[in-house]
């Protein structure tokens, strides 16, 4: 029958009694399977931790450009670790890094929530931002004033910790 229809005889379930076979074009079948797998990979959501690094003396234009890239990463659903790298003598002024992170967190307040306050890790000061929809389980709605106050308090607490380390 398979030769008459110019298709392949494919064994579908070898463990069944009797074994189950189908008449189909095997090349087309493999192509459709590969296409379905490719679509499944596209639909997967990547929630990995991405990192964006800054330096304390970053220019305002560069800060805007990098904050747009942070916003794009948040839009894809990824957590973003924002780090300020201190090199040389700049380590003596962690308050500059805290101010930079505070400015960035306040600028992205409508699309991101602060998951971790500013913390020193060696010569790097970092925070972790998560998409607003991921943390709340809601769509990207503007945050309430209570949540805004909590975020500001967390950033202020981080700056106080950094200043305490400086003294």
Secondary structure, DSSP 4 states (H G I P E B T S, - for coil): -HHHHT-EEEEEESSSSSPEEEEE-HHHHHHHHHHHHHHHHHHPPP--EEEEEEETT--HHHHHHHHHHHHHHHHTT-EEEEEEE--GGGGG-HHHHHHHHHHHHHHTTTTEEEEEEEEEETTEEEEEEEEHHHHHSS-SPPPPHHHHHHHHHHHHHHHHHHHHHH-
